[in-house]
Amino acid sequence: MIEESINIAEAKKHFSDLIGQVAFAKKRLLITKRGKPMARLVPVEDAEHRLNEAQGWLENDDPFFDTIENIVSERKNHIPRALSGLKNP
């Protein structure tokens, strides 16, 4: 699978089209800013495969998992800025 590079400004302009290309044409896109890689858009199947490869990198009692659990629990109470000014969000 060939990966194509795209500048972040162009990616913002054509985001919806790019998502379609990634989802349906299975295209991989590297998003850059001033030539520096910033993010990668990949089909869901690729991302799931890569996550499975990471299994076993950390011990089950690694502090990383506590940190992630705390972040997730705090997000449950988070009110996005766009909704924080509303009387009944």
Secondary structure, DSSP 8 states (H G I E B T S, - for coil): --EEEEEHHHHHHTHHHHHHHHHHS--EEEEEETTEEEEEE--HHHHHHHHHHTTTSS-TT-HHHHHHHHHHHHHHT---HHHHTSS--
